[in-house]
Amino acid sequence: MYKLLRGLGLVAQKSVSSSSSLQGCAGRSLFYSTSSNRSSEFNRPLTGNDMPRAGGIASMFRLPIHKTTDDLDVCFVGIPLDIGVSNRSGTRFGPRQIRTESPMIRLCNPDTGAAPFESLQVGDIGDVNINVYNLPKTCDMITEYYKKLIANGCKTLTMGGDHTLTYPVLRAVADKYGPVGLVHVDAHNDTQDTMLGEKIAHGTPFKRAFDENLFDPKKTVQIGIRGPSNDIYENKWGLEQGFRVVTGRDCWHKSLEPLMVQVQEKMGDGPVYLSFDIDALDPSIAPGTGTPEVAGLSIIQALEIIRGLKGLNLVGCDLVEVSPPYDPLGTTALIAANLLFEMLCVLPGVKYYDVTSQQQF
């Protein structure tokens, strides 16, 4: 079995290097590798021309699986968590379903010119082992695991999993980088102090993170907040702390590119973390989530937000609240896989081709 997986390029190796010459995004012959040894060779996803999309091991984009981040610039990691939810469960299956839908992703982004697999060593690190009977303990397990993942500067692209997970991830990120700028895309502000008397839940991560000085409130933007509430002034607390809150209605019938220019100016050159809840999107296009709210963002607006982060010092991103049982067609997970690819494309160090002039370099 090991030889089979190695032949498919789905197991990263410490001592044996397997490489091949393949066509790159500009149509040139490039050198890719299935080895985890850091060199000028980069992991690449299996494409539909390498193996039918229904085949292979269901890693993210069918990238090689790594045991550590020692040789990685970027890792995909899953957190199969749903014990912090307040409504519909099922997000523990989110990472698995996102990986299953991810073979539709290809090598590069012709819209933007991004070629991440020609410039960064990317792999799938698997899932965090959590305790599904103890949420506070699970948060500690996530934090300790992420401290190891990012110790060498590796950037994490997290698949969730309910939004509770962002709190322990931010603990690890702030431990390395200090308080970060925060771009939070969501239908909900997730700044409640408690839920049913509990301090840790998927509606409280940014209140807990604020209390522990994990992000800079003056460099925090929340986008897409909407829906019925128990408090007519539900965004007042965040505004008082210095958040910029862009409601769902603020986003209706418009491009968000001008907003993202302002976000760039607000964030500056410090470390930035992106947390994207899939329920920011309208449930007519992404129904597979636990707390859907109508009148949400479009996929085009989601792309504008993520692409608008290019050039910032992104140190990590997450895509959370994908609940496959509520979307049997897999569309929500497919959207999530695409959004995670877009996040990968805007990380620092990604190579860009000049697609506007069609001059490839």
C-alpha positions as a printed Julia matrix, in Angstrom:
361×3 Matrix{Float64}:
   0.0    0.0     0.0
   2.83   2.4     0.86
   4.42   1.78   -2.56
   1.06   2.45   -4.2
   0.55   5.74   -2.33
   4.12   6.77   -3.06
   3.58   6.08   -6.74
   0.56   8.32   -6.73
   2.59  11.12   -5.17
   0.42  11.17   -2.07
   2.97  10.32    0.6
   5.77  12.75    1.31
   9.11  11.1     1.93
  12.09  12.1     4.01
  14.81  10.25    2.18
  13.55   9.22   -1.24
  12.92  11.87   -3.86
  10.67  11.26   -6.83
  10.43  14.0    -9.42
   9.2   14.58  -12.93
   9.1   17.19  -15.62
   5.58  18.51  -16.17
   3.87  21.4   -17.89
   3.66  24.54  -15.77
   1.02  27.26  -15.82
   2.76  29.08  -18.67
   3.01  25.96  -20.79
   6.68  25.5   -19.97
   8.32  22.34  -18.7
   8.71  22.56  -14.92
  10.27  20.3   -12.32
   7.87  19.04   -9.64
   8.49  16.6    -6.84
   6.58  14.3    -4.54
   9.4   14.49   -2.0
   9.16  16.43    1.25
  12.82  17.45    1.03
  12.95  21.23    0.74
  14.57  22.2    -2.56
  13.73  24.04   -5.75
  11.14  21.34   -6.45
   7.53  21.9    -5.36
   4.65  19.59   -4.56
   1.83  19.75   -7.06
  -1.74  18.52   -6.95
  -2.72  15.56   -9.07
  -4.69  16.89  -12.02
  -7.46  15.23  -13.97
  -4.84  14.4   -16.6
  -2.68  12.54  -14.06
  -5.53  10.48  -12.63
  -9.32  10.67  -12.92
 -10.72  13.02  -10.3
 -12.64  10.23   -8.62
  -9.37   8.4    -7.96
  -6.43   8.88   -5.65
  -6.27   9.6    -1.95
  -8.63  12.37   -0.82
  -6.02  14.77    0.5
  -6.56  18.48   -0.13
  -6.18  18.97   -3.91
  -4.65  15.44   -3.83
  -1.42  16.99   -2.6
   1.21  14.88   -0.82
   0.46  14.08    2.82
   3.04  15.33    5.33
   3.57  14.35    8.94
   5.2   17.65    9.93
   5.59  21.15    8.5
   9.4   21.0     8.62
   9.65  21.26    4.84
   6.48  23.24    4.1
   5.72  26.89    3.41
   1.96  26.29    3.62
  -0.11  23.46    5.05
  -3.76  22.52    4.81
  -5.08  21.25    8.12
  -8.53  20.09    9.18
 -10.26  20.54   12.52
 -13.27  18.17   12.64
 -15.13  20.11   15.31
 -18.84  20.68   15.94
 -19.25  20.49   19.71
 -19.38  24.3    19.94
 -22.42  24.79   17.7
 -25.72  26.34   18.76
 -27.98  25.05   15.98
 -27.32  22.42   13.31
 -24.33  20.15   13.83
 -22.3   18.29   11.21
 -19.31  20.58   10.76
 -17.05  17.82   12.1
 -17.43  16.35    8.61
 -16.49  19.63    6.9
 -12.76  19.0     6.39
 -13.36  15.57    4.9
 -16.01  16.81    2.45
 -13.92  19.82    1.4
 -11.04  17.47    0.57
 -13.42  15.2    -1.37
 -14.58  18.1    -3.55
 -11.11  19.63   -3.94
  -9.9   17.64   -7.02
 -11.81  20.18   -9.13
  -9.06  22.68   -8.28
  -6.27  22.95  -10.82
  -2.68  24.23  -10.8
  -3.04  27.97  -11.28
  -5.45  30.92  -11.31
  -5.8   32.4   -14.8
  -7.98  35.25  -13.49
  -5.25  36.65  -11.27
  -2.09  35.04  -12.69
  -1.3   33.27   -9.4
   0.79  30.09   -9.6
   1.1   28.96   -5.97
   2.44  25.49   -6.75
   5.35  27.0    -8.67
   6.43  29.16   -5.76
   5.48  27.61   -2.41
   5.9   24.15   -0.92
   2.35  23.13   -0.04
   1.09  19.95    1.61
  -1.77  18.43    3.56
  -0.88  17.86    7.21
  -4.09  15.98    8.05
  -6.45  16.75   10.94
  -6.0   17.92   14.51
  -6.81  15.2    17.04
  -9.49  16.65   19.31
 -11.61  15.55   22.27
 -15.23  15.6    21.12
 -16.46  15.39   24.74
 -14.55  18.36   26.14
 -14.52  21.71   24.33
 -12.07  23.6    26.6
  -9.62  20.69   26.4
 -10.08  20.59   22.63
  -9.14  24.26   22.43
  -5.94  23.56   24.34
  -5.16  20.64   22.01
  -5.65  22.85   18.95
  -3.44  25.63   20.33
  -0.57  23.29   21.18
  -0.77  21.56   17.81
  -0.77  24.85   15.91
   2.22  26.14   17.85
   4.16  23.22   16.41
   2.76  23.71   12.9
   3.74  27.38   12.67
   6.99  27.33   14.64
   9.04  27.42   11.42
   6.88  30.11    9.8
   4.6   27.72    7.92
   1.26  29.33    7.04
  -1.86  27.35    7.93
  -4.99  27.12    5.81
  -7.54  25.6     8.14
 -10.68  23.7     7.18
 -13.48  23.55    9.73
 -15.17  22.69   11.74
 -17.24  25.15   13.77
 -16.06  28.71   14.42
 -14.97  27.98   17.97
 -11.7   26.78   16.44
 -10.53  30.27   15.47
 -10.01  31.18   19.12
  -7.42  28.48   19.89
  -5.77  28.96   16.5
  -5.38  32.68   17.22
  -3.78  31.84   20.56
  -1.02  30.02   18.7
  -0.73  32.69   16.01
  -0.49  35.54   18.53
   2.06  33.58   20.53
   4.33  33.69   17.47
   3.45  37.01   15.82
   1.82  39.09   18.55
  -1.67  40.62   18.13
  -2.69  40.36   14.49
  -4.88  42.37   12.19
  -8.14  40.49   11.69
 -10.38  40.2     8.64
 -13.52  38.36    9.73
 -16.09  37.44    7.06
 -19.31  36.11    8.57
 -23.06  36.51    8.96
 -22.52  36.79   12.74
 -20.12  38.91   14.77
 -19.27  36.02   17.13
 -18.49  38.42   19.97
 -20.95  37.14   22.57
 -19.52  36.82   26.05
 -21.34  33.57   26.83
 -23.73  31.09   25.23
 -25.97  29.21   27.67
 -23.57  30.34   30.37
 -20.46  28.94   28.65
 -17.5   31.12   27.73
 -16.33  28.94   24.84
 -18.66  28.31   21.89
 -18.9   29.15   18.21
 -20.57  32.48   19.01
 -17.81  33.67   21.38
 -14.39  33.17   19.69
 -13.65  36.82   19.0
 -14.71  37.94   22.47
 -12.35  35.38   23.99
  -9.61  36.4    21.56
 -10.18  40.07   22.38
 -10.0   39.37   26.11
  -6.6   37.73   25.59
  -5.25  40.47   23.28
  -4.84  38.08   20.37
  -5.78  40.62   17.68
  -5.67  44.38   17.28
  -9.22  45.8    17.51
  -8.1   48.91   15.63
  -7.09  46.65   12.74
 -10.22  44.51   12.7
 -12.81  44.43    9.93
 -15.98  42.33   10.03
 -17.77  41.87    6.69
 -21.24  40.48    5.96
 -22.82  40.75    9.43
 -26.59  40.36    9.18
 -29.73  38.52   10.28
 -32.2   38.68   13.16
 -30.73  39.36   16.58
 -31.66  39.45   20.24
 -30.03  42.89   20.47
 -30.95  45.76   18.15
 -27.48  47.22   18.74
 -25.59  43.94   18.43
 -22.58  45.54   16.75
 -22.21  48.32   19.33
 -19.6   46.51   21.43
 -17.33  45.85   18.48
 -17.63  49.41   17.21
 -16.73  50.71   20.66
 -13.53  48.63   20.6
 -12.51  50.05   17.22
 -13.79  47.34   14.84
 -15.01  48.34   11.42
 -18.29  46.49   10.89
 -19.56  46.14    7.32
 -23.07  44.71    7.46
 -24.63  42.46    4.89
 -26.86  45.3     3.76
 -23.8   47.49    3.27
 -22.7   44.94    0.65
 -25.91  44.71   -1.36
 -25.76  45.39   -5.12
 -22.13  46.48   -5.21
 -18.57  45.42   -5.83
 -16.45  45.06   -2.7
 -13.19  46.0    -4.41
 -13.33  49.61   -3.1
 -13.89  48.27    0.42
 -10.82  46.06    0.16
  -8.65  49.04   -0.76
  -9.68  50.54    2.58
  -9.02  47.23    4.33
  -5.5   47.19    2.89
  -4.86  50.68    4.26
  -6.24  49.7     7.68
  -4.11  46.57    7.99
  -0.78  48.09    6.96
   2.27  45.83    6.85
   1.73  43.91   10.11
   0.62  40.28   10.41
  -2.97  39.62    9.33
  -5.28  36.65    9.89
  -8.36  35.87    7.76
 -11.31  33.98    9.24
 -14.05  33.16    6.72
 -17.32  31.6     7.87
 -19.12  29.98    4.92
 -22.43  31.36    6.26
 -21.25  34.79    5.12
 -22.5   33.59    1.74
 -26.19  33.56    0.96
 -27.72  30.17    1.83
 -29.2   29.91   -1.66
 -25.65  29.2    -2.88
 -24.06  27.68    0.24
 -26.8   25.88    2.18
 -24.5   23.43    3.95
 -23.94  25.3     7.19
 -25.31  25.33   10.72
 -26.7   28.84   11.2
 -27.72  30.17    7.76
 -28.88  33.77    7.34
 -30.64  35.11    4.26
 -29.48  38.03    2.08
 -25.8   37.13    2.21
 -22.75  37.72    0.09
 -22.35  36.37   -3.43
 -19.48  34.15   -4.48
 -18.16  37.01   -6.61
 -18.06  39.25   -3.53
 -16.27  36.49   -1.62
 -13.61  36.38   -4.33
 -13.28  40.15   -4.23
 -12.68  40.03   -0.49
 -10.03  37.31   -0.65
  -8.28  38.64   -3.74
  -8.34  42.08   -2.14
  -5.98  40.76    0.55
  -3.13  40.22   -1.91
  -0.04  42.06   -0.72
  -0.88  41.87    2.98
   1.26  39.91    5.41
  -1.21  37.05    5.78
   0.04  34.63    8.42
  -2.93  32.24    8.34
  -6.5   31.72    7.18
  -9.46  29.55    8.05
 -12.66  28.49    6.28
 -15.21  27.3     8.81
 -18.78  26.09    9.43
 -19.14  23.77    6.43
 -21.79  21.2     7.42
 -22.07  18.54    4.68
 -25.27  16.86    5.98
 -27.23  19.99    5.01
 -25.95  20.02    1.42
 -26.03  16.5    -0.01
 -24.92  17.76   -3.42
 -21.58  18.9    -2.0
 -21.85  22.4    -3.47
 -21.0   24.18   -0.2
 -17.85  22.1     0.23
 -16.89  22.71   -3.41
 -17.23  26.46   -2.84
 -15.12  26.12    0.3
 -12.37  24.3    -1.61
 -12.33  27.09   -4.19
 -12.18  29.8    -1.52
  -9.27  28.01    0.18
  -7.48  27.92   -3.17
  -8.05  31.67   -3.48
  -6.58  32.12    0.02
  -3.53  30.11   -1.01
  -3.14  32.35   -4.06
  -2.87  35.56   -2.0
  -0.34  34.35    0.55
   3.04  36.11    0.6
   5.56  34.64   -1.81
   3.16  33.39   -4.48
   4.42  33.8    -8.03
   2.2   35.82  -10.36
   2.17  35.8   -14.15
   1.24  38.96  -16.05
  -2.14  37.9   -17.4
  -3.27  41.41  -18.27
  -0.7   41.81  -21.02
  -0.52  38.06  -21.74
   3.27  38.28  -21.37
   4.32  35.2   -19.41
   7.5   35.24  -17.38
